[in-house]
């Protein structure tokens, strides 16, 4: 999905909510989670690292993801899940 499609989808599913959607990780987006009436974007760990590795080595992308992306916390921040290989 493109960023515009992700934003449109989030607005359709949860129009009243402010859902954090990280920049540059569209390739890893897999959907939305509604938990305790708190919608959050859901991303594949593998998809995010793949997107990041376009601009850096795989090792750098993996370290960057775990420290800077998954390590960030806040209201409505995304959920990152491990998914089986396709």
N, C-alpha and C positions, 0 to 999 in steps of 0.2 A: 504494500500500500504506500501511497505517497503521503506526505505530511498533511496535505489538504484533505485527503480521504480519511486519514486518522482523525483529524479535527472534526470533520463532518460526522463520522461515526460516533465519536464521543458526544457531540452535541445532540445527536439523535437518541442515544441511549440514556444519557444523563444531562439533559439540557440546563439544569439548574446548578450543576456542580463545576468546580474548577479543578480539572484533572491535569496533573503535571505530566507533560509529554516531553521527554528529552530530545534535544536537537541531534540530528545526524544518525539516529538509531532506528529509523523507520523500517529497515530490513528485519529487525528483530521483533517488531510489534506482532502480537498474536491475539490480542483482544482486551476486554475489560473485565474486571472483577468487581462484584458488588458484595462487599462484606460489611456487615453492621451499618448498612445504608451509607457506606463510604466508597464510592466508585474509584477504582484505580486502574491505570493502564498496566497491562501485563506484557512482559517482553521475554523472549527466549534469550538465555545467556549466550548460547552459541551464535544466534543471529546478531546480537549486539557486538560480540567479539569479531565476528566476520566483517561487520560494517566498519568497525574501528581499524581492522587490519588492512584496509584499503590505503590508509595513510601512514601506517607504521608496521613494524614486524609483528608477527603473531605473539611473540613473548611480550613485546611492549604493549600491544593491544590488550592482552590478557591482564597484565598488571594494571594498566590504566583503567580497564573496566572495573576490576574488583576494588581498587582504591578510590577512584574518582566518580564512578557511576553507581555501582551497587553500594558503595560505602556512604553515599550521600543520603541523608535522612531528612524528613520533613512531612508536613501534612500533604496528603494525596500523592505522595511520591510513588513511582511505579513499583510493581512487584516483578522480580526477576526469577524465572523458573528454568530448571534444566529440562530439556526435552530430548526424546530419543532421536538418534540420527535418522535422517530420511533416506 
